[in-house]
Structures are given as structure tokens and as C-alpha cells.
Amino acid sequence: MSSGYLTPKEMETIERVLAEVRDPSENRSFDKESARARILIDASGQGTRTEAELRVLLAQHVALHQTIDYPQERWENEGGSVT
């Protein structure tokens, strides 16, 4: 990433990687999607260039957050949450 901005090629790469994990339902979490995009943008800024490297980084992030979020989602699905 030169001069602090993503190139069109870097943006396309990030979009392709994000599309692989995007929830197709109407109940998507834009907070999660924004966080995932930010991780990839930051990684690009720190020199992570290849699509494969970004894919691995995002897979690790998604796996970590699925592990962290599972108890909360389970509790909500069992009727424990008041919305």
C-alpha cells in the first residue's frame, strides 16, 4: 500500500476474500463485516500482499470469533436473551 491508500487491485483482493465469508442472509452483521474488512485493510497496510495470506488471516479471525461468540449465540437461541 503506497501513500496510505489502497490500490484498486488491493481493494478487489480484499473484496474477494470478504465475499468468501459473507453471510448471505438478511440478518447479516454489518459490525462483523466492518471488523473483518478493517483487519484486511490493516494487514494490507502492514505489508500483507497476497490473497492467500489475507485469506489465512481472515480465517483465523473468523474461527476465533466463532469460538468467542458461540456461548452468547447459544444462550440467545435458548431464549435467555430479551431483545
C-alpha beads as a LAMMPS data file, in Angstrom:
LAMMPS data file: protein, C-alpha beads

83 atoms
82 bonds

1 atom types
1 bond types

-500.0 500.0 xlo xhi
-500.0 500.0 ylo yhi
-500.0 500.0 zlo zhi

Masses

1 110.0

Atoms # bond

1 1 1 0.000 0.000 0.000
2 1 1 1.721 3.126 -1.133
3 1 1 0.971 6.630 0.164
4 1 1 -1.512 5.380 2.745
5 1 1 -4.230 4.398 0.282
6 1 1 -5.318 1.028 -1.036
7 1 1 -4.873 0.470 -4.728
8 1 1 -7.846 -0.720 -6.785
9 1 1 -6.151 -4.125 -7.051
10 1 1 -5.799 -4.364 -3.250
11 1 1 -9.442 -3.352 -2.795
12 1 1 -10.578 -6.028 -5.257
13 1 1 -8.481 -8.627 -3.437
14 1 1 -9.977 -7.667 -0.091
15 1 1 -13.499 -7.780 -1.540
16 1 1 -12.925 -11.283 -2.962
17 1 1 -11.646 -12.559 0.393
18 1 1 -14.531 -10.952 2.292
19 1 1 -17.088 -12.385 -0.138
20 1 1 -15.952 -15.891 0.799
21 1 1 -17.100 -15.466 4.415
22 1 1 -20.011 -13.050 3.964
23 1 1 -23.323 -14.211 5.420
24 1 1 -25.854 -14.299 2.571
25 1 1 -28.864 -13.914 4.866
26 1 1 -30.755 -10.709 5.522
27 1 1 -29.673 -10.905 9.173
28 1 1 -26.018 -10.183 8.386
29 1 1 -23.980 -8.376 10.972
30 1 1 -22.500 -5.272 9.432
31 1 1 -20.409 -4.795 12.592
32 1 1 -18.742 -8.162 11.960
33 1 1 -18.287 -7.376 8.275
34 1 1 -16.750 -3.993 9.064
35 1 1 -14.366 -5.560 11.585
36 1 1 -13.319 -8.180 9.041
37 1 1 -12.743 -5.535 6.392
38 1 1 -10.708 -3.434 8.828
39 1 1 -8.450 -6.410 9.644
40 1 1 -7.729 -6.974 5.961
41 1 1 -7.191 -3.276 5.279
42 1 1 -4.778 -3.011 8.205
43 1 1 -2.948 -6.157 7.109
44 1 1 -2.552 -4.744 3.603
45 1 1 -1.148 -1.569 5.097
46 1 1 1.391 -3.590 7.073
47 1 1 2.657 -5.435 4.022
48 1 1 0.401 -8.486 3.711
49 1 1 0.029 -8.562 -0.040
50 1 1 -1.133 -11.916 -1.293
51 1 1 -4.710 -13.081 -1.378
52 1 1 -3.673 -16.353 0.265
53 1 1 -2.122 -14.514 3.227
54 1 1 -5.246 -12.398 3.654
55 1 1 -7.446 -15.479 3.416
56 1 1 -5.477 -17.231 6.194
57 1 1 -5.600 -14.129 8.398
58 1 1 -9.356 -13.766 7.938
59 1 1 -9.968 -17.484 8.541
60 1 1 -8.099 -17.223 11.862
61 1 1 -10.133 -14.155 12.837
62 1 1 -13.451 -15.793 11.926
63 1 1 -12.573 -19.012 13.781
64 1 1 -11.574 -17.075 16.892
65 1 1 -14.776 -15.058 16.926
66 1 1 -16.976 -18.085 16.287
67 1 1 -15.430 -19.649 19.375
68 1 1 -15.931 -16.479 21.411
69 1 1 -19.474 -15.807 20.133
70 1 1 -20.789 -19.382 20.444
71 1 1 -21.864 -19.257 24.126
72 1 1 -23.708 -15.956 23.586
73 1 1 -25.490 -17.214 20.461
74 1 1 -26.418 -20.453 22.213
75 1 1 -27.842 -18.524 25.155
76 1 1 -29.864 -16.270 22.852
77 1 1 -31.185 -19.267 20.876
78 1 1 -32.332 -20.931 24.098
79 1 1 -34.466 -17.953 24.994
80 1 1 -32.138 -16.402 27.530
81 1 1 -31.914 -13.047 25.834
82 1 1 -34.502 -10.343 25.899
83 1 1 -34.425 -8.340 22.674

Bonds

1 1 1 2
2 1 2 3
3 1 3 4
4 1 4 5
5 1 5 6
6 1 6 7
7 1 7 8
8 1 8 9
9 1 9 10
10 1 10 11
11 1 11 12
12 1 12 13
13 1 13 14
14 1 14 15
15 1 15 16
16 1 16 17
17 1 17 18
18 1 18 19
19 1 19 20
20 1 20 21
21 1 21 22
22 1 22 23
23 1 23 24
24 1 24 25
25 1 25 26
26 1 26 27
27 1 27 28
28 1 28 29
29 1 29 30
30 1 30 31
31 1 31 32
32 1 32 33
33 1 33 34
34 1 34 35
35 1 35 36
36 1 36 37
37 1 37 38
38 1 38 39
39 1 39 40
40 1 40 41
41 1 41 42
42 1 42 43
43 1 43 44
44 1 44 45
45 1 45 46
46 1 46 47
47 1 47 48
48 1 48 49
49 1 49 50
50 1 50 51
51 1 51 52
52 1 52 53
53 1 53 54
54 1 54 55
55 1 55 56
56 1 56 57
57 1 57 58
58 1 58 59
59 1 59 60
60 1 60 61
61 1 61 62
62 1 62 63
63 1 63 64
64 1 64 65
65 1 65 66
66 1 66 67
67 1 67 68
68 1 68 69
69 1 69 70
70 1 70 71
71 1 71 72
72 1 72 73
73 1 73 74
74 1 74 75
75 1 75 76
76 1 76 77
77 1 77 78
78 1 78 79
79 1 79 80
80 1 80 81
81 1 81 82
82 1 82 83
